[in-house]
Amino acid sequence: MIEKAFHGSKLYWGWVVALLAMIGIGVAAYANQFQNGLVVTGMSRDVNWGLYIAQFTFFVGVAASGVMVAIPLYLHNFKEFGKVVIFGEFLAVASVLVALLFIVIDMGYPTRVFNVILHPTPTAIVFWDVVALSSYLIVNILIGWAAVGAERKGVAPAKWVHVLGFVAIPLAISIHTVTAFLFCGMPGRDYWHTAILAARFLASAFAAGPALLIIICLIMRRLSVFKVSDRAIDALAKIVCYAIITNVFFFMLEVYTSFYSNIPAGTYPLQYLFFGLDGHAALVPFMWEAAALAFLGIGLLLVPKLRRNHKALVVALASVFIACWIDKGLGLVLGGFVPNSFGHVVEYVPTATELLVILGVYAIGLLVLTVLYKVATGVRKELAQDR
């Protein structure tokens, strides 16, 4: 089936060439980092996790898009998601791959990843994070590829595919829960040291992942023979709506707890993020933008007439996705490090090298997603022509 990826329009090949060019730029930037070390990044002694780990955290959440389609389909037999599930599975594959790449890049030397395999440490949370992510990646590859193969043959997927579908559900929850444990298990970082962090992670994941999935479904309706029903899109949009409301509610609980208790270590990160601290306010515009976009998305999604208008829906979904990216892809990680454990503000500014490496990793994820979707749509087009 992979041969489907080698046939396409000029638009398709132009997109692929553009992605390859971005990958080349990212590889060149990473070669510079590999040769000179992490000193070429904006990370420091005080902020030793930067945009790499922030993007890892965010894309682990995007990978949850697959399970938000699988749960209604496999547990509740919501057949409207039958055509959406393949998009969710392949989006999960690309997202987990991107997340794992950011871990490897942040290590400095990629060979260090073999320490997890050669010297497993079950008492370390990072070990279980790698196990959960790798398992989820393999399961989604098997489910997605088997589903496309079965559709090409005109038969129902094998029973083991459904079994793996059930296995993927707890795995999807575990990848984000274990990732949250990496943060909240650090008692020296008060912004993360909260039991509700895992719940916040899951809520934002169930908002951002399906939001991107719906946008992809709407694009595929225009560019391919895949016709996802309006009922399926509306059902997913409701999930996004409830999830982003829950995420905002959980965040407001954190705000109340921090400021009502008035413990400096708890209030400093929020002050820095939303109002600035000691003259440092690099993230203030981003955080208020995230807040505005979150409420805009909620307002549009709550009104059925607007939610079912696809133009308004795209605006709502893009708002939710960007809001979650800012919150988790910027504010969460940097808010935990700035100010530092001594209350001193040492700001982090990413370098051009970091941004180009991130661009390259994004391009790798998009290329993998493009190839997988091209195979899936190619099989569907072939079946449509045979009929």
C-alpha positions as a Markdown table, in Angstrom:
| # | Residue | x | y | z |
|---|---|---|---|---|
| 1 | Met | 0.0 | 0.0 | 0.0 |
| 2 | Ile | 2.9 | 2.3 | 0.5 |
| 3 | Glu | 3.1 | 2.8 | -3.2 |
| 4 | Lys | 0.1 | 5.1 | -2.9 |
| 5 | Ala | 2.4 | 7.7 | -1.4 |
| 6 | Phe | 4.5 | 7.9 | -4.6 |
| 7 | His | 1.6 | 9.1 | -6.8 |
| 8 | Gly | 0.0 | 12.5 | -6.4 |
| 9 | Ser | -0.8 | 15.9 | -7.9 |
| 10 | Lys | 1.5 | 18.8 | -8.3 |
| 11 | Leu | 0.1 | 20.3 | -5.1 |
| 12 | Tyr | 0.9 | 17.1 | -3.2 |
| 13 | Trp | 4.5 | 17.0 | -4.5 |
| 14 | Gly | 5.0 | 20.7 | -3.9 |
| 15 | Trp | 3.9 | 20.1 | -0.3 |
| 16 | Val | 6.3 | 17.2 | 0.1 |
| 17 | Val | 9.2 | 19.1 | -1.4 |
| 18 | Ala | 8.5 | 22.0 | 1.0 |
| 19 | Leu | 8.5 | 19.7 | 4.0 |
| 20 | Leu | 11.8 | 18.1 | 2.8 |
| 21 | Ala | 13.4 | 21.5 | 2.6 |
| 22 | Met | 12.2 | 22.3 | 6.1 |
| 23 | Ile | 13.6 | 19.0 | 7.3 |
| 24 | Gly | 16.9 | 19.8 | 5.7 |
| 25 | Ile | 17.1 | 23.2 | 7.5 |
| 26 | Gly | 16.2 | 21.5 | 10.8 |
| 27 | Val | 18.9 | 18.8 | 10.3 |
| 28 | Ala | 21.5 | 21.5 | 9.6 |
| 29 | Ala | 20.5 | 23.3 | 12.8 |
| 30 | Tyr | 20.6 | 20.1 | 14.8 |
| 31 | Ala | 24.1 | 19.3 | 13.4 |
| 32 | Asn | 25.2 | 22.6 | 14.8 |
| 33 | Gln | 23.7 | 21.8 | 18.2 |
| 34 | Phe | 25.2 | 18.2 | 18.1 |
| 35 | Gln | 28.7 | 19.6 | 17.4 |
| 36 | Asn | 28.7 | 22.5 | 19.9 |
| 37 | Gly | 26.3 | 21.2 | 22.5 |
| 38 | Leu | 23.2 | 22.6 | 24.1 |
| 39 | Val | 25.1 | 25.8 | 24.7 |
| 40 | Val | 23.8 | 27.0 | 21.4 |
| 41 | Thr | 20.2 | 27.0 | 22.8 |
| 42 | Gly | 18.7 | 29.5 | 25.2 |
| 43 | Met | 18.6 | 27.0 | 28.0 |
| 44 | Ser | 20.8 | 27.6 | 31.1 |
| 45 | Arg | 21.4 | 26.4 | 34.6 |
| 46 | Asp | 18.2 | 28.0 | 35.8 |
| 47 | Val | 16.0 | 27.0 | 32.8 |
| 48 | Asn | 17.3 | 23.6 | 31.7 |
| 49 | Trp | 14.0 | 22.6 | 30.0 |
| 50 | Gly | 13.1 | 24.8 | 27.1 |
| 51 | Leu | 10.9 | 24.7 | 24.0 |
| 52 | Tyr | 12.0 | 21.1 | 23.2 |
| 53 | Ile | 10.4 | 19.6 | 26.3 |
| 54 | Ala | 7.5 | 22.1 | 26.0 |
| 55 | Gln | 6.7 | 20.8 | 22.5 |
| 56 | Phe | 7.2 | 17.2 | 23.7 |
| 57 | Thr | 4.6 | 17.8 | 26.4 |
| 58 | Phe | 2.1 | 19.4 | 24.0 |
| 59 | Phe | 2.4 | 16.7 | 21.3 |
| 60 | Val | 1.9 | 13.9 | 23.8 |
| 61 | Gly | -1.5 | 15.6 | 24.3 |
| 62 | Val | -2.2 | 15.8 | 20.5 |
| 63 | Ala | -1.6 | 12.1 | 20.4 |
| 64 | Ala | -4.7 | 11.6 | 22.5 |
| 65 | Ser | -6.8 | 12.5 | 19.4 |
| 66 | Gly | -6.9 | 8.8 | 18.5 |
| 67 | Val | -8.4 | 7.6 | 21.7 |
| 68 | Met | -11.1 | 10.3 | 21.6 |
| 69 | Val | -12.4 | 8.6 | 18.5 |
| 70 | Ala | -11.7 | 5.1 | 19.7 |
| 71 | Ile | -13.7 | 5.4 | 22.9 |
| 72 | Pro | -17.0 | 6.2 | 21.3 |
| 73 | Leu | -16.4 | 3.7 | 18.5 |
| 74 | Tyr | -15.2 | 0.7 | 20.4 |
| 75 | Leu | -16.9 | 1.2 | 23.7 |
| 76 | His | -20.2 | 2.7 | 22.6 |
| 77 | Asn | -20.5 | 1.5 | 19.0 |
| 78 | Phe | -20.8 | 5.0 | 17.7 |
| 79 | Lys | -20.4 | 4.1 | 14.0 |
| 80 | Glu | -20.2 | 7.7 | 12.8 |
| 81 | Phe | -16.6 | 7.6 | 14.0 |
| 82 | Gly | -15.8 | 4.6 | 11.8 |
| 83 | Lys | -14.5 | 6.8 | 9.0 |
| 84 | Val | -12.7 | 9.2 | 11.4 |
| 85 | Val | -10.8 | 6.6 | 13.4 |
| 86 | Ile | -8.1 | 6.1 | 10.7 |
| 87 | Phe | -7.4 | 9.8 | 10.8 |
| 88 | Gly | -7.1 | 9.7 | 14.6 |
| 89 | Glu | -4.9 | 6.7 | 14.6 |
| 90 | Phe | -2.4 | 8.1 | 12.1 |
| 91 | Leu | -2.5 | 11.6 | 13.7 |
| 92 | Ala | -1.5 | 9.8 | 17.0 |
| 93 | Val | 1.4 | 8.0 | 15.2 |
| 94 | Ala | 2.8 | 11.3 | 13.9 |
| 95 | Ser | 2.3 | 13.1 | 17.2 |
| 96 | Val | 4.0 | 10.4 | 19.3 |
| 97 | Leu | 6.9 | 10.3 | 16.8 |
| 98 | Val | 7.3 | 14.1 | 17.1 |
| 99 | Ala | 7.2 | 13.8 | 20.9 |
| 100 | Leu | 9.8 | 11.1 | 21.0 |
| 101 | Leu | 12.1 | 13.1 | 18.7 |
| 102 | Phe | 11.9 | 16.1 | 21.0 |
| 103 | Ile | 13.1 | 13.9 | 23.9 |
| 104 | Val | 16.0 | 12.7 | 21.9 |
| 105 | Ile | 17.0 | 16.2 | 20.7 |
| 106 | Asp | 16.8 | 17.5 | 24.3 |
| 107 | Met | 19.2 | 14.9 | 25.5 |
| 108 | Gly | 22.1 | 16.5 | 23.6 |
| 109 | Tyr | 23.6 | 13.3 | 22.4 |
| 110 | Pro | 21.0 | 10.9 | 20.9 |
| 111 | Thr | 22.9 | 7.8 | 21.9 |
| 112 | Arg | 21.9 | 8.5 | 25.5 |
| 113 | Val | 18.4 | 7.1 | 24.6 |
| 114 | Phe | 19.9 | 3.6 | 24.6 |
| 115 | Asn | 20.6 | 4.0 | 28.4 |
| 116 | Val | 16.8 | 3.6 | 28.9 |
| 117 | Ile | 16.9 | 0.3 | 26.9 |
| 118 | Leu | 20.3 | -1.1 | 28.1 |
| 119 | His | 19.9 | 0.1 | 31.7 |
| 120 | Pro | 16.2 | 0.1 | 32.5 |
| 121 | Thr | 15.2 | 1.8 | 35.8 |
| 122 | Pro | 11.7 | 1.0 | 36.8 |
| 123 | Thr | 11.8 | 3.4 | 39.7 |
| 124 | Ala | 12.3 | 6.3 | 37.3 |
| 125 | Ile | 9.2 | 7.9 | 35.8 |
| 126 | Val | 11.0 | 8.7 | 32.5 |
| 127 | Phe | 11.5 | 5.0 | 32.0 |
| 128 | Trp | 7.7 | 4.4 | 32.1 |
| 129 | Asp | 7.1 | 7.5 | 30.0 |
| 130 | Val | 9.3 | 6.0 | 27.2 |
| 131 | Val | 7.6 | 2.6 | 27.6 |
| 132 | Ala | 4.1 | 4.1 | 27.4 |
| 133 | Leu | 4.9 | 6.3 | 24.4 |
| 134 | Ser | 6.6 | 3.5 | 22.5 |
| 135 | Ser | 3.8 | 1.1 | 23.2 |
| 136 | Tyr | 1.2 | 3.6 | 22.1 |
| 137 | Leu | 3.1 | 4.3 | 18.9 |
| 138 | Ile | 3.4 | 0.6 | 18.0 |
| 139 | Val | -0.3 | -0.1 | 18.8 |
| 140 | Asn | -1.5 | 2.9 | 16.7 |
| 141 | Ile | 0.7 | 1.9 | 13.7 |
| 142 | Leu | -0.7 | -1.7 | 13.8 |
| 143 | Ile | -4.3 | -0.6 | 14.2 |
| 144 | Gly | -4.1 | 2.1 | 11.4 |
| 145 | Trp | -2.2 | -0.1 | 8.9 |
| 146 | Ala | -4.4 | -3.1 | 9.5 |
| 147 | Ala | -7.6 | -1.1 | 9.1 |
| 148 | Val | -6.4 | 0.4 | 5.8 |
| 149 | Gly | -5.4 | -3.1 | 4.6 |
| 150 | Ala | -8.7 | -4.6 | 5.6 |
| 151 | Glu | -10.6 | -1.8 | 3.8 |
| 152 | Arg | -8.6 | -2.3 | 0.6 |
| 153 | Lys | -9.5 | -6.0 | 0.7 |
| 154 | Gly | -13.2 | -5.2 | 1.4 |
| 155 | Val | -13.3 | -7.1 | 4.6 |
| 156 | Ala | -13.8 | -6.3 | 8.3 |
| 157 | Pro | -10.6 | -5.7 | 10.3 |
| 158 | Ala | -9.4 | -8.8 | 12.2 |
| 159 | Lys | -10.5 | -9.3 | 15.8 |
| 160 | Trp | -7.1 | -8.6 | 17.1 |
| 161 | Val | -7.4 | -5.0 | 15.7 |
| 162 | His | -10.4 | -4.5 | 17.9 |
| 163 | Val | -8.5 | -5.9 | 20.9 |
| 164 | Leu | -5.7 | -3.5 | 20.2 |
| 165 | Gly | -8.3 | -0.7 | 20.0 |
| 166 | Phe | -9.3 | -1.4 | 23.6 |
| 167 | Val | -5.6 | -1.6 | 24.6 |
| 168 | Ala | -5.0 | 1.8 | 23.0 |
| 169 | Ile | -7.5 | 3.5 | 25.3 |
| 170 | Pro | -5.6 | 3.0 | 28.7 |
| 171 | Leu | -2.3 | 3.6 | 26.9 |
| 172 | Ala | -3.5 | 7.0 | 25.6 |
| 173 | Ile | -4.5 | 8.0 | 29.1 |
| 174 | Ser | -1.3 | 6.6 | 30.6 |
| 175 | Ile | 1.1 | 8.5 | 28.2 |
| 176 | His | -0.3 | 11.9 | 29.4 |
| 177 | Thr | -0.6 | 10.8 | 33.0 |
| 178 | Val | 2.9 | 9.6 | 33.2 |
| 179 | Thr | 4.2 | 12.7 | 31.4 |
| 180 | Ala | 2.3 | 14.8 | 34.1 |
| 181 | Phe | 4.1 | 12.7 | 36.8 |
| 182 | Leu | 7.4 | 13.8 | 35.3 |
| 183 | Phe | 6.5 | 17.4 | 36.3 |
| 184 | Cys | 4.4 | 17.1 | 39.5 |
| 185 | Gly | 7.0 | 14.7 | 41.0 |
| 186 | Met | 9.4 | 17.6 | 41.4 |
| 187 | Pro | 8.8 | 19.2 | 44.8 |
| 188 | Gly | 11.2 | 22.0 | 44.1 |
| 189 | Arg | 9.0 | 23.4 | 41.3 |
| 190 | Asp | 5.8 | 24.8 | 43.0 |
| 191 | Tyr | 4.0 | 25.6 | 39.8 |
| 192 | Trp | 4.0 | 21.9 | 38.9 |
| 193 | His | 3.8 | 20.4 | 42.4 |
| 194 | Thr | 0.0 | 19.8 | 42.3 |
| 195 | Ala | -2.1 | 16.6 | 42.2 |
| 196 | Ile | -4.4 | 18.1 | 39.6 |
| 197 | Leu | -1.7 | 18.4 | 36.9 |
| 198 | Ala | -2.5 | 15.0 | 35.4 |
| 199 | Ala | -6.1 | 16.0 | 35.1 |
| 200 | Arg | -5.2 | 19.3 | 33.5 |
| 201 | Phe | -3.0 | 17.5 | 31.0 |
| 202 | Leu | -5.8 | 15.1 | 30.0 |
| 203 | Ala | -8.3 | 17.9 | 29.7 |
| 204 | Ser | -6.1 | 20.0 | 27.4 |
| 205 | Ala | -5.2 | 16.9 | 25.4 |
| 206 | Phe | -8.8 | 16.0 | 24.8 |
| 207 | Ala | -9.3 | 19.6 | 23.6 |
| 208 | Ala | -6.3 | 20.1 | 21.4 |
| 209 | Gly | -6.1 | 16.7 | 19.8 |
| 210 | Pro | -9.7 | 16.4 | 18.6 |
| 211 | Ala | -9.6 | 20.1 | 17.6 |
| 212 | Leu | -6.8 | 19.4 | 15.2 |
| 213 | Leu | -8.4 | 16.2 | 14.0 |
| 214 | Ile | -11.6 | 18.0 | 13.1 |
| 215 | Ile | -9.7 | 20.6 | 11.1 |
| 216 | Ile | -7.9 | 17.7 | 9.3 |
| 217 | Cys | -11.2 | 16.0 | 8.6 |
| 218 | Leu | -12.7 | 19.2 | 7.1 |
| 219 | Ile | -9.6 | 19.6 | 4.9 |
| 220 | Met | -9.8 | 16.0 | 3.7 |
| 221 | Arg | -13.4 | 16.4 | 2.8 |
| 222 | Arg | -12.3 | 19.0 | 0.3 |
| 223 | Leu | -9.2 | 17.3 | -1.0 |
| 224 | Ser | -10.1 | 13.6 | -1.0 |
| 225 | Val | -12.9 | 11.1 | -1.3 |
| 226 | Phe | -13.1 | 10.8 | 2.5 |
| 227 | Lys | -16.5 | 12.3 | 3.5 |
| 228 | Val | -16.7 | 12.4 | 7.2 |
| 229 | Ser | -20.3 | 13.1 | 8.3 |
| 230 | Asp | -21.5 | 16.3 | 9.8 |
| 231 | Arg | -22.8 | 14.3 | 12.8 |
| 232 | Ala | -19.3 | 12.9 | 13.5 |
| 233 | Ile | -17.8 | 16.4 | 13.3 |
| 234 | Asp | -20.4 | 17.8 | 15.6 |
| 235 | Ala | -19.9 | 15.0 | 18.1 |
| 236 | Leu | -16.1 | 15.6 | 18.1 |
| 237 | Ala | -16.7 | 19.4 | 18.4 |
| 238 | Lys | -18.8 | 18.8 | 21.6 |
| 239 | Ile | -15.9 | 16.8 | 23.0 |
| 240 | Val | -13.6 | 19.7 | 22.3 |
| 241 | Cys | -16.0 | 22.1 | 23.9 |
| 242 | Tyr | -16.4 | 20.1 | 27.2 |
| 243 | Ala | -12.7 | 19.4 | 27.4 |
| 244 | Ile | -11.6 | 23.0 | 27.0 |
| 245 | Ile | -14.2 | 24.1 | 29.6 |
| 246 | Thr | -12.8 | 21.5 | 32.0 |
| 247 | Asn | -9.2 | 22.6 | 31.3 |
| 248 | Val | -10.1 | 26.3 | 32.0 |
| 249 | Phe | -11.9 | 25.2 | 35.2 |
| 250 | Phe | -8.9 | 23.2 | 36.4 |
| 251 | Phe | -6.6 | 26.1 | 35.7 |
| 252 | Met | -8.8 | 28.5 | 37.6 |
| 253 | Leu | -8.7 | 26.1 | 40.6 |
| 254 | Glu | -4.9 | 26.5 | 40.5 |
| 255 | Val | -5.2 | 30.3 | 40.4 |
| 256 | Tyr | -7.6 | 30.4 | 43.4 |
| 257 | Thr | -5.4 | 28.0 | 45.4 |
| 258 | Ser | -2.2 | 29.9 | 44.7 |
| 259 | Phe | -3.5 | 33.4 | 45.4 |
| 260 | Tyr | -5.9 | 32.7 | 48.2 |
| 261 | Ser | -3.2 | 30.9 | 50.2 |
| 262 | Asn | -0.8 | 33.7 | 49.2 |
| 263 | Ile | 2.3 | 31.5 | 49.4 |
| 264 | Pro | 4.9 | 33.4 | 47.4 |
| 265 | Ala | 6.3 | 30.2 | 45.8 |
| 266 | Gly | 2.9 | 29.5 | 44.4 |
| 267 | Thr | 2.0 | 33.0 | 43.2 |
| 268 | Tyr | 5.3 | 34.0 | 41.6 |
| 269 | Pro | 5.0 | 31.8 | 38.5 |
| 270 | Leu | 1.4 | 33.0 | 37.8 |
| 271 | Gln | 2.4 | 36.6 | 38.4 |
| 272 | Tyr | 5.3 | 36.2 | 36.0 |
| 273 | Leu | 3.1 | 34.6 | 33.3 |
| 274 | Phe | 0.2 | 37.0 | 33.5 |
| 275 | Phe | 1.5 | 40.3 | 34.9 |
| 276 | Gly | 5.3 | 40.1 | 34.8 |
| 277 | Leu | 7.7 | 39.9 | 37.8 |
| 278 | Asp | 10.6 | 42.2 | 38.7 |
| 279 | Gly | 10.4 | 43.9 | 35.3 |
| 280 | His | 10.4 | 40.6 | 33.3 |
| 281 | Ala | 7.2 | 40.1 | 31.2 |
| 282 | Ala | 8.2 | 38.2 | 28.1 |
| 283 | Leu | 5.3 | 35.7 | 28.3 |
| 284 | Val | 2.6 | 38.1 | 29.4 |
| 285 | Pro | 1.2 | 38.9 | 25.9 |
| 286 | Phe | 1.2 | 35.2 | 25.0 |
| 287 | Met | -0.7 | 34.1 | 28.2 |
| 288 | Trp | -3.4 | 36.7 | 27.8 |
| 289 | Glu | -3.7 | 35.8 | 24.1 |
| 290 | Ala | -4.2 | 32.1 | 25.2 |
| 291 | Ala | -6.9 | 33.2 | 27.7 |
| 292 | Ala | -8.7 | 35.2 | 25.1 |
| 293 | Leu | -8.6 | 32.4 | 22.5 |
| 294 | Ala | -9.8 | 29.8 | 25.0 |
| 295 | Phe | -12.9 | 31.9 | 25.9 |
| 296 | Leu | -13.5 | 32.7 | 22.2 |
| 297 | Gly | -13.4 | 29.0 | 21.3 |
| 298 | Ile | -15.7 | 28.1 | 24.2 |
| 299 | Gly | -18.2 | 30.8 | 23.2 |
| 300 | Leu | -18.3 | 29.6 | 19.5 |
| 301 | Leu | -18.5 | 25.9 | 20.4 |
| 302 | Leu | -21.3 | 26.4 | 23.0 |
| 303 | Val | -23.7 | 27.9 | 20.5 |
| 304 | Pro | -25.1 | 25.0 | 18.3 |
| 305 | Lys | -25.7 | 27.3 | 15.3 |
| 306 | Leu | -22.2 | 28.5 | 15.3 |
| 307 | Arg | -20.7 | 25.1 | 16.1 |
| 308 | Arg | -22.4 | 23.6 | 13.0 |
| 309 | Asn | -21.2 | 26.5 | 10.8 |
| 310 | His | -17.9 | 25.1 | 9.5 |
| 311 | Lys | -16.3 | 28.6 | 9.0 |
| 312 | Ala | -17.1 | 29.5 | 12.6 |
| 313 | Leu | -16.1 | 26.0 | 13.7 |
| 314 | Val | -12.6 | 26.3 | 12.2 |
| 315 | Val | -12.1 | 29.6 | 14.0 |
| 316 | Ala | -13.2 | 28.0 | 17.3 |
| 317 | Leu | -11.0 | 24.9 | 16.9 |
| 318 | Ala | -8.0 | 27.0 | 15.8 |
| 319 | Ser | -8.5 | 29.2 | 18.9 |
| 320 | Val | -8.7 | 26.2 | 21.2 |
| 321 | Phe | -5.6 | 24.6 | 19.6 |
| 322 | Ile | -3.5 | 27.7 | 19.8 |
| 323 | Ala | -4.6 | 28.4 | 23.4 |
| 324 | Cys | -3.6 | 24.9 | 24.5 |
| 325 | Trp | -0.3 | 25.2 | 22.6 |
| 326 | Ile | 0.5 | 28.5 | 24.4 |
| 327 | Asp | -0.6 | 27.2 | 27.8 |
| 328 | Lys | 1.3 | 23.9 | 27.5 |
| 329 | Gly | 3.9 | 24.6 | 24.8 |
| 330 | Leu | 5.1 | 27.8 | 26.5 |
| 331 | Gly | 3.6 | 28.7 | 29.9 |
| 332 | Leu | 3.6 | 25.3 | 31.6 |
| 333 | Val | 7.3 | 24.5 | 31.3 |
| 334 | Leu | 8.7 | 28.0 | 31.5 |
| 335 | Gly | 6.4 | 29.0 | 34.3 |
| 336 | Gly | 7.9 | 26.1 | 36.3 |
| 337 | Phe | 11.4 | 27.4 | 35.9 |
| 338 | Val | 10.9 | 31.2 | 35.9 |
| 339 | Pro | 11.3 | 32.3 | 38.6 |
| 340 | Asn | 13.8 | 29.7 | 39.9 |
| 341 | Ser | 13.7 | 27.9 | 43.2 |
| 342 | Phe | 15.3 | 30.9 | 44.9 |
| 343 | Gly | 12.7 | 33.3 | 43.6 |
| 344 | His | 15.1 | 34.9 | 41.1 |
| 345 | Val | 13.9 | 35.7 | 37.6 |
| 346 | Val | 16.1 | 34.4 | 34.9 |
| 347 | Glu | 14.2 | 34.5 | 31.6 |
| 348 | Tyr | 14.6 | 32.1 | 28.8 |
| 349 | Val | 14.7 | 33.2 | 25.2 |
| 350 | Pro | 15.0 | 30.5 | 22.5 |
| 351 | Thr | 17.8 | 30.8 | 20.0 |
| 352 | Ala | 17.4 | 30.6 | 16.2 |
| 353 | Thr | 19.0 | 27.1 | 16.4 |
| 354 | Glu | 16.3 | 25.9 | 18.6 |
| 355 | Leu | 13.5 | 27.4 | 16.5 |
| 356 | Leu | 15.0 | 25.8 | 13.3 |
| 357 | Val | 15.4 | 22.4 | 15.0 |
| 358 | Ile | 11.7 | 22.6 | 16.1 |
| 359 | Leu | 10.7 | 23.6 | 12.5 |
| 360 | Gly | 12.5 | 20.5 | 11.2 |
| 361 | Val | 10.8 | 18.2 | 13.7 |
| 362 | Tyr | 7.4 | 19.6 | 12.9 |
| 363 | Ala | 8.2 | 19.0 | 9.2 |
| 364 | Ile | 9.1 | 15.4 | 9.9 |
| 365 | Gly | 5.8 | 14.9 | 11.7 |
| 366 | Leu | 3.9 | 16.5 | 8.9 |
| 367 | Leu | 5.7 | 14.4 | 6.3 |
| 368 | Val | 4.9 | 11.2 | 8.1 |
| 369 | Leu | 1.2 | 12.3 | 8.5 |
| 370 | Thr | 1.1 | 13.3 | 4.8 |
| 371 | Val | 2.4 | 9.9 | 3.7 |
| 372 | Leu | 0.0 | 7.9 | 6.0 |
| 373 | Tyr | -3.0 | 10.0 | 4.9 |
| 374 | Lys | -2.0 | 9.7 | 1.2 |
| 375 | Val | -2.0 | 5.9 | 1.6 |
| 376 | Ala | -5.4 | 5.9 | 3.4 |
| 377 | Thr | -7.0 | 8.3 | 0.8 |
| 378 | Gly | -5.4 | 6.4 | -2.1 |
| 379 | Val | -7.0 | 3.1 | -0.9 |
| 380 | Arg | -10.4 | 4.8 | -0.5 |
| 381 | Lys | -10.1 | 6.4 | -4.0 |
| 382 | Glu | -9.2 | 3.0 | -5.5 |
| 383 | Leu | -12.3 | 1.5 | -4.0 |
| 384 | Ala | -14.5 | 4.3 | -5.2 |
| 385 | Gln | -13.2 | 3.9 | -8.8 |
| 386 | Asp | -13.8 | 0.1 | -8.7 |
| 387 | Arg | -17.4 | 0.7 | -7.8 |
